[in-house]
Amino acid sequence: MTSEAGDRMAVLQGTLDLIVLRTLKSMGPQHAYAISTRIQQFSEDLLHLNQGTLYPALVRLEQQGRIKGTWGTTESNREAKFYAITKAGEKALAEETLRWRRMSGLVDKLLSEGA
């Protein structure tokens, strides 16, 4: 993740797991580079996840049982670990999505009212 000047954004603490889980839910099993590329494309180049940001999140999610990694071969014939969301990950995604929507609604309300 880069925090350069300009239009690029930093991922808020606690949201990276949610973004990774949502990406895997929508795309199916992917390797880390594909996950990073998809997030960058979907964010219209506003989010860039570097290895030092993404890999710890993948390890953490795998340790929590929210994703499962298996070794496979990429389209370019390279060995890579492919990650897939688990049932526990789908449950966590639903719960975190609800929590995020509540929080973002609250922040939007506070900003609109000029609290």
Secondary structure as GFF3:
##gff-version 3
##sequence-region A 1 115
A	DSSP	alpha_helix	16	27	.	.	.	ID=ss1
A	DSSP	beta_strand	30	31	.	.	.	ID=ss2
A	DSSP	alpha_helix	32	42	.	.	.	ID=ss3
A	DSSP	alpha_helix	51	63	.	.	.	ID=ss4
A	DSSP	beta_strand	67	73	.	.	.	ID=ss5
A	DSSP	beta_strand	79	85	.	.	.	ID=ss6
A	DSSP	alpha_helix	87	113	.	.	.	ID=ss7
###
